Amino acid sequence: MSKSSRYWAVLVSAGGSARMGMSRPKQYLALRGRALLEWSLAPFLNTGWIDGIVLVLAKGDSEFAKLPIARHPKILTATGGASRAESVLAGLNAVAAASATLKAPVYTFVHDGVRPCLIAEDIERLRDDASDDNGGLLAVPVRELIKRESRERATETLGRAGLWRAQSPQLFRLDLLRTALERGLGNNTVVDDEAALMEAAGYKPLLVRGRESNLKVIYPEDLPLAEFWLSRQDYAR
């Protein structure tokens, strides 16, 4: 971490809840007395060295404005696009506008709005280890064998050596990530992972060991698991 560097966060919360089987967006589901999204925002808001947070919302979102946290002075909002990449780019563009007068490198954490169990300690480790041109991301080593399938039949065993599961946040220099995203969108080769875009641009993001508890809420069974982790004293905020 350079003392001259500045940090922002972009939280992507523009998705729906098709896989949850619910009509309400999952980021607004109740979790231990708060909306799930409020838990995802909390570690960034509680970290004094982050200048601000851009929350990327779906077009027409009317839920966020009802939350008490919506009035927090560090939170700006942006409208997302049809894909994650477009939503992230919208968030980065908002960061660029808000930090245009800074005379220092700006780094941006990109985090999923439905990862409620992130802790501040891991944000700080990512900052300390990955504040360079290559950037980095939280990730955990794969512990199970990986199977490739065709029509639900196993066709190949990939093993687990050298394989990691990507998490968020992912941390990159603002200008470099914007360029990688714009190139990916222009080539129609965008994937739902910022690190993959940086890899395609020739960078080698650092894998910073994360935690199994930093889960992404996708299916209904993920909610009680998130509640369990949040109930742990280590995660009390």
Kinemage of the C-alpha trace (Angstrom):
@kinemage 1
@onewidth
@group {chain A} dominant
@subgroup {mainchain}
@vectorlist {calphas} color= white
{ca met a 1} P 0.000 0.000 0.000
{ca ser a 2} L 1.333 3.404 -0.977
{ca lys a 3} L 0.546 6.221 1.432
{ca ser a 4} L -0.356 8.392 -1.534
{ca ser a 5} L -2.887 5.961 -3.010
{ca arg a 6} L -6.616 6.550 -2.640
{ca tyr a 7} L -9.318 3.912 -2.440
{ca trp a 8} L -12.941 3.638 -3.519
{ca ala a 9} L -15.379 0.743 -3.648
{ca val a 10} L -17.965 -0.245 -6.254
{ca leu a 11} L -20.729 -2.549 -5.045
{ca val a 12} L -22.736 -4.207 -7.789
{ca ser a 13} L -26.384 -4.601 -6.789
{ca ala a 14} L -28.176 -4.490 -10.117
{ca gly a 15} L -29.108 -8.157 -10.476
{ca gly a 16} L -32.373 -9.969 -9.997
{ca ser a 17} L -33.356 -13.062 -8.012
{ca ala a 18} L -34.291 -15.645 -10.609
{ca arg a 19} L -32.312 -18.431 -8.915
{ca met a 20} L -33.771 -17.538 -5.512
{ca gly a 21} L -37.288 -18.094 -6.814
{ca met a 22} L -38.447 -14.859 -5.191
{ca ser a 23} L -40.098 -11.771 -6.604
{ca arg a 24} L -38.098 -9.426 -4.361
{ca pro a 25} L -34.431 -8.791 -5.246
{ca lys a 26} L -32.302 -10.931 -2.936
{ca gln a 27} L -30.109 -8.004 -1.866
{ca tyr a 28} L -33.106 -6.630 0.031
{ca leu a 29} L -34.047 -9.816 1.864
{ca ala a 30} L -33.968 -9.546 5.660
{ca leu a 31} L -30.889 -10.979 7.346
{ca arg a 32} L -30.428 -10.604 11.114
{ca gly a 33} L -32.392 -7.386 11.280
{ca arg a 34} L -30.909 -5.701 8.219
{ca ala a 35} L -31.253 -5.930 4.478
{ca leu a 36} L -28.648 -8.282 3.033
{ca leu a 37} L -27.193 -5.358 1.071
{ca glu a 38} L -26.584 -3.397 4.272
{ca trp a 39} L -24.323 -6.175 5.536
{ca ser a 40} L -22.401 -6.121 2.253
{ca leu a 41} L -21.863 -2.367 2.530
{ca ala a 42} L -20.967 -2.322 6.232
{ca pro a 43} L -17.260 -3.310 6.172
{ca phe a 44} L -16.499 -0.644 3.569
{ca leu a 45} L -18.413 2.029 5.470
{ca asn a 46} L -16.620 1.090 8.676
{ca thr a 47} L -13.202 1.437 7.044
{ca gly a 48} L -12.034 5.016 7.476
{ca trp a 49} L -9.453 5.000 4.679
{ca ile a 50} L -11.956 4.369 1.835
{ca asp a 51} L -13.000 7.688 0.282
{ca gly a 52} L -16.410 6.571 -0.926
{ca ile a 53} L -18.631 3.823 -2.269
{ca val a 54} L -20.545 3.729 -5.535
{ca leu a 55} L -23.555 1.434 -5.264
{ca val a 56} L -24.718 0.280 -8.699
{ca leu a 57} L -28.471 -0.295 -8.720
{ca ala a 58} L -30.857 -1.710 -11.288
{ca lys a 59} L -32.802 0.776 -13.355
{ca gly a 60} L -36.016 1.588 -11.520
{ca asp a 61} L -34.766 0.309 -8.158
{ca ser a 62} L -37.013 1.782 -5.465
{ca glu a 63} L -35.929 -0.369 -2.517
{ca phe a 64} L -32.579 1.163 -1.641
{ca ala a 65} L -33.965 4.642 -0.969
{ca lys a 66} L -36.134 3.145 1.809
{ca leu a 67} L -33.116 1.927 3.797
{ca pro a 68} L -31.633 4.135 6.535
{ca ile a 69} L -28.188 3.559 5.049
{ca ala a 70} L -29.258 5.298 1.827
{ca arg a 71} L -28.518 8.644 3.467
{ca his a 72} L -24.918 7.784 4.339
{ca pro a 73} L -22.635 10.571 3.066
{ca lys a 74} L -20.056 8.143 1.651
{ca ile a 75} L -22.518 6.360 -0.651
{ca leu a 76} L -23.135 7.450 -4.233
{ca thr a 77} L -25.426 5.561 -6.592
{ca ala a 78} L -25.214 4.703 -10.292
{ca thr a 79} L -27.539 2.853 -12.649
{ca gly a 80} L -26.396 -0.532 -13.885
{ca gly a 81} L -26.597 -2.014 -17.361
{ca ala a 82} L -27.739 -5.239 -18.988
{ca ser a 83} L -24.619 -7.168 -17.888
{ca arg a 84} L -22.360 -7.198 -14.862
{ca ala a 85} L -19.550 -5.703 -16.933
{ca glu a 86} L -21.730 -2.757 -17.955
{ca ser a 87} L -22.785 -2.265 -14.347
{ca val a 88} L -19.209 -2.338 -13.084
{ca leu a 89} L -18.162 0.119 -15.773
{ca ala a 90} L -20.977 2.462 -14.726
{ca gly a 91} L -19.668 2.289 -11.183
{ca leu a 92} L -16.076 2.915 -12.255
{ca asn a 93} L -17.157 5.893 -14.343
{ca ala a 94} L -18.836 7.348 -11.257
{ca val a 95} L -15.660 6.806 -9.232
{ca ala a 96} L -13.623 8.512 -11.958
{ca ala a 97} L -15.914 11.530 -11.885
{ca ala a 98} L -15.865 11.751 -8.087
{ca ser a 99} L -12.069 11.385 -7.844
{ca ala a 100} L -11.084 13.457 -10.885
{ca thr a 101} L -9.280 16.116 -8.838
{ca leu a 102} L -7.141 13.671 -6.855
{ca lys a 103} L -3.417 13.842 -7.551
{ca ala a 104} L -2.799 10.227 -6.595
{ca pro a 105} L -3.390 6.717 -7.968
{ca val a 106} L -6.971 5.585 -7.355
{ca tyr a 107} L -7.665 1.931 -6.621
{ca thr a 108} L -11.158 0.468 -6.638
{ca phe a 109} L -12.565 -2.538 -4.808
{ca val a 110} L -15.316 -4.246 -6.822
{ca his a 111} L -17.624 -6.274 -4.588
{ca asp a 112} L -20.830 -8.260 -5.022
{ca gly a 113} L -23.807 -6.695 -3.270
{ca val a 114} L -24.896 -10.174 -2.161
{ca arg a 115} L -21.717 -11.157 -0.295
{ca pro a 116} L -22.769 -10.110 3.216
{ca cys a 117} L -20.107 -11.877 5.305
{ca leu a 118} L -16.977 -10.026 4.220
{ca ile a 119} L -14.871 -8.698 7.089
{ca ala a 120} L -12.758 -5.539 7.182
{ca glu a 121} L -9.574 -7.461 7.956
{ca asp a 122} L -9.712 -9.137 4.541
{ca ile a 123} L -10.286 -5.824 2.764
{ca glu a 124} L -7.157 -4.484 4.458
{ca arg a 125} L -5.080 -7.540 3.528
{ca leu a 126} L -6.147 -7.200 -0.087
{ca arg a 127} L -5.218 -3.504 -0.004
{ca asp a 128} L -1.823 -4.173 1.546
{ca asp a 129} L -0.890 -7.059 -0.770
{ca ala a 130} L -2.381 -6.030 -4.116
{ca ser a 131} L -2.062 -2.260 -4.521
{ca asp a 132} L -0.017 -2.397 -7.716
{ca asp a 133} L -0.633 -2.557 -11.466
{ca asn a 134} L -1.519 -6.266 -11.342
{ca gly a 135} L -4.103 -5.865 -8.605
{ca gly a 136} L -5.609 -8.862 -6.888
{ca leu a 137} L -8.666 -10.606 -5.526
{ca leu a 138} L -9.823 -12.639 -2.588
{ca ala a 139} L -9.977 -16.337 -3.473
{ca val a 140} L -9.935 -19.744 -1.809
{ca pro a 141} L -8.172 -22.906 -2.998
{ca val a 142} L -10.399 -25.600 -4.483
{ca arg a 143} L -10.660 -28.526 -2.057
{ca glu a 144} L -12.693 -30.975 -4.135
{ca leu a 145} L -11.955 -32.717 -7.422
{ca ile a 146} L -13.368 -30.842 -10.401
{ca lys a 147} L -15.323 -32.735 -13.074
{ca arg a 148} L -16.008 -31.597 -16.607
{ca glu a 149} L -19.420 -32.746 -17.816
{ca ser a 150} L -21.377 -33.252 -20.983
{ca arg a 151} L -25.116 -33.825 -20.701
{ca glu a 152} L -24.698 -34.355 -16.961
{ca arg a 153} L -22.116 -37.115 -17.486
{ca ala a 154} L -18.543 -36.791 -16.205
{ca thr a 155} L -16.099 -36.679 -19.120
{ca glu a 156} L -12.890 -35.500 -17.471
{ca thr a 157} L -11.363 -35.091 -14.004
{ca leu a 158} L -9.402 -31.881 -13.627
{ca gly a 159} L -8.152 -32.411 -10.106
{ca arg a 160} L -7.673 -29.486 -7.747
{ca ala a 161} L -3.968 -28.629 -7.821
{ca gly a 162} L -3.427 -24.973 -8.627
{ca leu a 163} L -7.151 -24.170 -8.818
{ca trp a 164} L -8.782 -21.384 -6.796
{ca arg a 165} L -12.373 -20.150 -6.493
{ca ala a 166} L -12.606 -16.431 -7.167
{ca gln a 167} L -14.430 -14.232 -4.680
{ca ser a 168} L -14.880 -10.521 -4.263
{ca pro a 169} L -13.822 -7.887 -3.580
{ca gln a 170} L -11.360 -7.625 -6.411
{ca leu a 171} L -8.959 -4.676 -6.313
{ca phe a 172} L -7.512 -2.915 -9.354
{ca arg a 173} L -6.198 0.465 -10.346
{ca leu a 174} L -9.154 2.452 -11.595
{ca asp a 175} L -7.742 3.504 -14.957
{ca leu a 176} L -6.417 0.055 -15.831
{ca leu a 177} L -9.666 -1.724 -14.991
{ca arg a 178} L -11.760 0.817 -16.916
{ca thr a 179} L -9.587 0.252 -19.976
{ca ala a 180} L -9.867 -3.547 -19.656
{ca leu a 181} L -13.653 -3.361 -19.286
{ca glu a 182} L -14.081 -1.023 -22.232
{ca arg a 183} L -11.922 -3.298 -24.379
{ca gly a 184} L -13.883 -6.365 -23.297
{ca leu a 185} L -17.219 -4.730 -24.024
{ca gly a 186} L -15.960 -3.560 -27.395
{ca asn a 187} L -14.826 -7.081 -28.298
{ca asn a 188} L -17.972 -8.749 -26.923
{ca thr a 189} L -15.725 -11.057 -24.902
{ca val a 190} L -16.712 -9.863 -21.455
{ca val a 191} L -16.989 -12.392 -18.620
{ca asp a 192} L -18.457 -11.850 -15.155
{ca asp a 193} L -15.096 -11.489 -13.436
{ca glu a 194} L -12.936 -8.382 -13.391
{ca ala a 195} L -9.754 -10.388 -12.817
{ca ala a 196} L -10.368 -12.357 -16.025
{ca leu a 197} L -10.490 -9.112 -17.985
{ca met a 198} L -7.236 -7.965 -16.422
{ca glu a 199} L -5.656 -11.339 -17.208
{ca ala a 200} L -6.732 -10.955 -20.843
{ca ala a 201} L -5.018 -7.565 -20.846
{ca gly a 202} L -1.735 -9.155 -19.754
{ca tyr a 203} L -1.821 -8.576 -15.993
{ca lys a 204} L -1.404 -11.251 -13.309
{ca pro a 205} L -3.716 -10.495 -10.386
{ca leu a 206} L -2.562 -11.684 -6.985
{ca leu a 207} L -4.632 -14.386 -5.299
{ca val a 208} L -5.116 -13.274 -1.697
{ca arg a 209} L -6.405 -16.055 0.539
{ca gly a 210} L -10.010 -15.392 1.489
{ca arg a 211} L -12.455 -17.308 3.666
{ca glu a 212} L -15.143 -19.876 3.008
{ca ser a 213} L -17.477 -17.636 4.984
{ca asn a 214} L -17.320 -14.947 2.280
{ca leu a 215} L -20.142 -16.631 0.403
{ca lys a 216} L -22.270 -15.206 -2.372
{ca val a 217} L -25.989 -15.587 -1.706
{ca ile a 218} L -27.413 -17.206 -4.828
{ca tyr a 219} L -29.817 -19.925 -3.692
{ca pro a 220} L -32.355 -20.002 -0.808
{ca glu a 221} L -30.152 -22.401 1.176
{ca asp a 222} L -27.393 -19.767 1.223
{ca leu a 223} L -29.420 -17.467 3.504
{ca pro a 224} L -29.251 -19.572 6.697
{ca leu a 225} L -25.557 -20.176 6.059
{ca ala a 226} L -24.965 -16.421 5.799
{ca glu a 227} L -26.969 -15.938 8.979
{ca phe a 228} L -24.766 -18.485 10.740
{ca trp a 229} L -21.559 -16.669 9.793
{ca leu a 230} L -23.003 -13.296 10.744
{ca ser a 231} L -24.015 -14.695 14.130
{ca arg a 232} L -20.426 -15.518 14.946
{ca gln a 233} L -18.774 -13.054 17.292
{ca asp a 234} L -15.883 -12.614 14.854
{ca tyr a 235} L -18.332 -11.143 12.356
{ca ala a 236} L -20.247 -8.852 14.706
{ca arg a 237} L -20.263 -5.277 13.411
